[in-house]
């Protein structure tokens, strides 16, 4: 394991340069053409066979000299429609309104570096390492599409990493069990009867209906779900009305539900529909609910997570293992481990001295690049040790 760590150290400057180039040239979901080309160029130079997925992305296979299992390593590549506020950085985004505000540039650079390292040890590998460079994680579509295009065919185990600004640099969190929540999208359309704002008696005001729903629906979370099963229901967008003196006839609410188990999810679906219908009925309006299941929760398989923890301990000591509570954020890595074991690690990049503790998706987000050294080493060792042990 120390040999692979030393190889990563030797490639550290290259990895940083690769990440900074991606950071300066961010590409949104399904638009990662330049990023795909840069990865393809490296894999071609390494003589690692790969296929391009459609419309962007890459699946590559490094086949070891000895037969064995197949382990998949995944990195996502897409940026966000966020305006970068780190104007002092020499590698700040050159695309106004686009930014790598979640660390996917680092994920890609770390996995490219792991591929370089593992290629050097190809003759010692017992099995195959599959590298998955995934587009479109931010809208939760990419992983499903990569799976449809064969990303996990023949794979025995899958491992993914996310740089995490809330974990101190040098530490890694990869506990068994719940890691990320499901991420569902809810749209509710209320229809009433519009009219003049000065004559409300002949109208059905959906501004009142929509507001009543938002206030009352929180009782589902507070009083109808087991408090030991975490769930969040947020209405983040309301479109109601057209003018200050016109009573609104139509309202649209958009929100999200986050939880960790199917029973809670089904309960939320049932009760959101019932609350919408009942609240609308009180006022004489109608309601139409569109509930779309998004990403499934990321549940780290126990033996895989403990294996990853053991690697972190052996490489960096027991103090490097961080026990982080589950987050209600969503992560479509879950698509890869629906039918095979695997786990997802949070690699620390937070460092107050380098101002890298900003929240993900913030315009000031940045990373302590020393965290990439840990991430690339963990990628390489997870694959090598899984196959060879």
C-alpha positions in Angstrom: 0.0 0.0 0.0 2.9 2.4 0.8 4.2 1.8 -2.7 1.0 3.0 -4.3 1.0 6.0 -1.9 4.5 6.9 -3.0 3.5 6.6 -6.7 0.6 9.1 -6.0 3.1 11.4 -4.2 5.3 11.4 -7.3 2.3 12.3 -9.5 0.9 15.0 -7.1 1.9 18.0 -9.1 0.4 16.5 -12.3 -2.8 15.7 -10.5 -3.1 19.3 -9.2 -2.5 20.7 -12.6 -5.1 18.4 -14.2 -7.6 19.4 -11.5 -6.9 23.1 -11.9 -7.4 22.9 -15.7 -10.8 21.3 -15.2 -11.7 23.9 -12.6 -10.9 26.7 -15.0 -13.0 25.1 -17.7 -16.1 23.8 -16.0 -18.8 22.0 -18.1 -22.4 21.4 -17.0 -24.3 18.1 -17.0 -24.3 16.3 -20.4 -21.9 18.9 -21.8 -18.6 17.5 -20.5 -17.1 17.2 -23.9 -13.7 18.8 -23.2 -13.4 16.9 -19.9 -14.1 13.6 -21.6 -11.5 14.4 -24.3 -8.8 15.1 -21.6 -9.5 11.8 -19.9 -9.5 9.9 -23.2 -6.1 11.4 -24.0 -4.6 10.2 -20.8 -6.1 6.7 -21.1 -4.9 6.4 -24.7 -1.4 7.4 -23.6 -1.5 4.7 -20.8 -2.9 2.1 -23.3 -5.9 1.4 -21.1 -8.8 0.4 -23.3 -12.0 2.4 -22.9 -15.4 3.2 -24.5 -17.0 6.6 -24.7 -20.5 6.6 -23.3 -23.2 8.8 -24.8 -23.3 11.7 -24.9 -20.3 12.1 -22.6 -18.4 10.0 -20.2 -16.0 7.1 -20.3 -15.8 3.5 -19.1 -12.3 2.0 -19.1 -11.0 -1.4 -18.1 -7.5 -2.2 -16.8 -7.2 -5.9 -17.1 -4.6 -7.4 -14.8 -2.1 -10.1 -15.7 -3.9 -12.7 -13.5 -7.6 -13.7 -13.5 -9.9 -12.5 -10.8 -12.8 -10.3 -9.9 -13.7 -6.8 -11.2 -13.8 -3.7 -9.1 -15.2 -0.4 -10.3 -13.9 3.0 -9.3 -16.2 6.0 -10.1 -15.6 9.7 -10.4 -18.2 12.3 -11.5 -17.2 15.1 -13.9 -19.9 17.8 -14.1 -19.9 21.4 -12.8 -22.7 23.6 -11.5 -24.4 26.7 -12.8 -22.8 28.8 -10.0 -20.9 32.0 -10.3 -17.4 31.6 -8.9 -16.6 34.1 -6.2 -12.9 33.0 -5.8 -11.7 35.8 -8.0 -8.2 35.6 -6.5 -7.5 32.1 -7.8 -5.2 31.8 -10.8 -7.3 28.8 -12.0 -10.7 30.4 -11.3 -13.5 29.5 -13.8 -13.3 31.3 -17.1 -16.9 30.5 -17.7 -19.1 33.1 -16.0 -22.0 31.4 -14.3 -20.3 27.9 -14.3 -18.2 26.5 -11.6 -16.8 23.3 -10.1 -18.5 24.2 -6.8 -18.7 20.6 -5.6 -15.3 19.0 -6.2 -16.0 16.9 -9.2 -12.9 18.3 -10.9 -10.9 16.8 -8.0 -12.7 13.5 -8.3 -11.8 13.2 -11.9 -8.2 14.2 -11.3 -7.8 11.7 -8.5 -9.2 8.8 -10.6 -7.0 9.7 -13.5 -4.0 9.6 -11.2 -5.2 6.3 -9.7 -5.3 4.9 -13.3 -1.7 6.0 -13.9 -0.6 4.3 -10.7 -2.5 1.1 -11.2 -1.2 0.8 -14.8 2.3 0.5 -13.4 1.2 -2.5 -11.4 -0.9 -4.2 -14.1 1.3 -7.3 -14.0 0.5 -7.8 -10.3 -3.3 -7.3 -10.6 -5.5 -10.3 -10.1 -8.6 -9.2 -12.0 -9.9 -6.0 -13.6 -10.2 -2.4 -12.5 -13.0 -0.6 -14.2 -12.8 3.2 -14.2 -16.1 5.0 -14.5 -15.9 8.7 -15.4 -19.5 9.8 -15.0 -21.3 12.8 -16.4 -24.4 14.5 -15.0 -24.3 13.7 -11.3 -25.7 17.1 -10.3 -29.1 16.4 -11.9 -29.1 12.8 -10.7 -29.3 11.3 -14.3 -25.7 10.3 -15.0 -25.3 7.2 -12.9 -28.5 5.6 -14.2 -27.4 6.2 -17.8 -23.9 4.8 -17.2 -25.5 1.7 -15.7 -27.7 1.4 -18.8 -24.6 1.6 -20.9 -22.9 -1.3 -19.1 -20.9 0.4 -16.3 -21.5 -2.4 -13.7 -21.8 -5.4 -16.0 -19.6 -8.1 -14.6 -18.6 -5.9 -11.6 -18.2 -7.5 -8.2 -17.7 -4.3 -6.1 -17.9 -0.6 -6.6 -16.2 2.2 -4.8 -16.7 6.0 -5.0 -15.2 9.1 -3.4 -16.5 12.6 -2.7 -14.3 15.4 -1.6 -15.9 16.9 1.5 -15.3 20.4 2.9 -16.9 19.6 6.2 -14.4 16.9 7.0 -10.8 18.1 7.9 -8.2 17.4 5.3 -6.3 14.2 6.1 -9.4 12.4 7.4 -11.8 10.0 5.6 -15.4 9.1 6.6 -16.7 5.8 5.3 -19.0 4.2 7.8 -21.3 1.2 7.2 -25.0 1.9 6.6 -26.7 5.1 5.5 -24.4 7.8 3.9 -26.7 9.8 1.6 -30.4 10.1 1.5 -32.8 9.5 -1.4 -33.6 12.7 -3.3 -37.1 12.9 -4.7 -38.8 15.8 -6.5 -42.4 16.9 -5.8 -44.5 19.2 -8.0 -47.9 20.3 -6.9 -50.4 22.3 -9.0 -53.3 23.9 -7.3 -56.2 25.4 -9.3 -58.8 27.8 -7.9 -60.8 30.6 -9.4 -59.3 34.0 -10.1 -60.8 37.4 -9.9 -60.4 41.0 -8.8 -58.4 41.5 -5.7 -61.0 43.9 -4.3 -63.8 41.3 -4.7 -62.7 38.1 -3.2 -66.1 36.7 -2.4 -66.5 35.1 -5.9 -63.0 33.6 -6.1 -61.0 30.7 -4.8 -57.6 32.1 -3.9 -54.8 29.6 -4.5 -52.3 31.8 -2.8 -54.1 31.0 0.4 -54.4 27.3 -0.6 -50.7 26.9 -1.4 -49.6 28.7 1.7 -51.9 26.6 3.8 -50.4 23.4 2.3 -46.9 24.5 2.9 -47.6 25.3 6.6 -49.7 22.2 7.3 -47.6 19.6 5.4 -44.7 19.9 7.8 -47.0 18.0 10.2 -46.3 14.9 8.1 -42.7 15.0 9.1 -43.3 16.2 12.7 -46.2 13.9 13.6 -46.7 11.0 11.1 -43.2 9.6 10.6 -41.1 7.7 13.1 -38.7 10.3 14.5 -35.9 7.7 14.4 -36.3 7.6 10.6 -35.0 11.0 9.4 -36.9 12.7 6.7 -36.9 16.2 5.2 -39.7 17.8 3.1 -38.8 21.2 1.7 -40.9 23.3 -0.6 -38.2 25.5 -2.3 -40.2 27.2 -5.0 -43.7 28.7 -5.2 -45.2 30.3 -8.3 -48.5 32.0 -7.5 -50.4 34.8 -9.1 -49.8 37.3 -11.9 -50.5 40.8 -10.5 -50.8 42.6 -7.2 -54.6 43.2 -7.5 -55.5 39.9 -9.2 -56.5 36.9 -7.0 -54.5 33.9 -8.1 -56.1 31.1 -10.0 -53.1 28.8 -10.4 -50.2 27.9 -8.1 -47.3 25.6 -8.6 -45.1 24.4 -5.7 -41.8 22.5 -6.2 -40.0 20.7 -3.5 -37.9 17.8 -2.4 -38.2 14.8 0.0 -35.1 13.2 1.5 -35.1 10.0 3.6 -33.2 6.8 4.1 -35.7 4.0 3.8 -38.5 2.9 1.4 -41.2 2.7 4.1 -40.7 6.4 5.0 -40.6 7.3 1.4 -43.9 5.6 0.6 -45.5 7.2 3.7 -44.4 10.6 2.4 -45.8 9.9 -1.1 -49.2 8.9 0.3 -49.6 11.7 2.8 -48.4 14.5 0.5 -51.0 13.5 -2.0 -53.7 13.3 0.7 -52.7 16.7 2.3 -52.7 18.4 -1.1 -56.2 17.0 -1.9 -57.6 17.8 1.5 -56.2 21.3 1.8 -57.5 22.1 -1.7 -60.9 20.6 -0.8 -61.3 22.9 2.2 -61.1 25.9 0.0 -62.9 24.5 -3.1 -59.8 24.2 -5.2 -58.2 21.1 -6.9 -54.7 19.7 -6.6 -52.5 17.6 -8.8 -49.4 16.0 -7.4 -46.4 14.8 -9.4 -44.0 12.8 -7.2 -40.9 11.7 -9.0 -38.5 9.3 -7.2 -34.9 10.5 -7.7 -31.8 8.9 -6.5 -32.0 6.0 -4.1 -30.2 6.4 -0.7 -26.5 5.5 -0.6 -26.2 2.6 1.9 -22.6 1.5 2.4 -22.4 -2.3 2.5 -20.8 -3.2 5.8 -17.8 -5.4 4.7 -16.9 -2.9 1.9 -17.0 0.1 4.3 -15.0 -1.7 6.9 -12.5 -2.7 4.3 -12.1 0.9 3.2 -11.7 1.9 6.8 -9.0 -0.6 7.3 -7.1 0.9 4.3 -7.3 4.4 5.8 -6.1 3.1 9.1 -3.2 1.2 7.6 -2.2 4.2 5.4 -2.7 7.1 7.8 -3.5 5.7 11.3 -6.7 5.2 13.2 -7.0 9.0 13.8 -7.6 9.5 10.1 -10.9 7.6 10.3 -13.7 10.1 10.7 -17.2 9.0 11.8 -19.5 11.3 10.0 -23.3 11.2 10.5 -25.4 10.6 7.3 -26.2 13.6 5.2 -29.7 14.2 3.7 -27.9 15.4 0.5 -28.4 13.2 -2.5 -25.8 11.3 -4.5 -26.5 9.1 -7.5 -23.6 6.7 -6.7 -26.4 4.7 -5.2 -27.3 3.4 -8.8 -24.0 1.4 -8.9 -24.6 -0.5 -5.6 -28.3 -1.5 -6.0 -27.4 -5.0 -7.0 -23.7 -5.3 -6.0 -21.8 -4.5 -2.8 -19.7 -1.3 -2.5 -19.3 1.9 -0.5 -18.8 5.6 -0.8 -16.2 7.6 1.1 -16.0 11.2 2.1 -12.4 12.5 1.8 -11.7 15.6 3.8 -10.7 18.8 2.1 -11.6 21.3 4.8 -8.8 23.6 6.1 -9.6 26.9 7.8 -6.0 28.1 7.1 -6.7 27.7 3.4 -10.3 28.9 3.6 -11.6 25.6 2.2 -14.5 25.0 4.6 -17.2 26.7 2.5 -20.3 24.6 1.8 -20.6 22.6 -1.4 -22.4 24.5 -4.2 -21.3 27.9 -2.7 -19.5 30.3 -5.0 -16.6 30.4 -2.6 -16.2 26.6 -2.5 -12.6 25.4 -2.9 -10.5 22.5 -1.6 -7.3 21.9 0.2 -5.6 19.9 -2.6 -3.7 17.8 -0.1 -7.0 16.0 0.2 -6.5 14.8 -3.4 -3.3 13.0 -2.3 -5.4 10.9 0.1 -8.2 10.4 -2.4 -6.1 9.1 -5.2 -4.2 6.8 -2.9 -7.4 5.4 -1.5 -8.8 4.8 -5.0 -5.7 2.9 -6.0 -5.4 0.9 -2.9 -9.0 0.0 -2.7 -8.8 -1.6 -6.2 -5.4 -3.2 -5.7 -6.1 -4.7 -2.3 -9.6 -5.8 -3.2 -8.4 -7.7 -6.2 -5.3 -9.1 -4.7 -6.8 -10.2 -1.4 
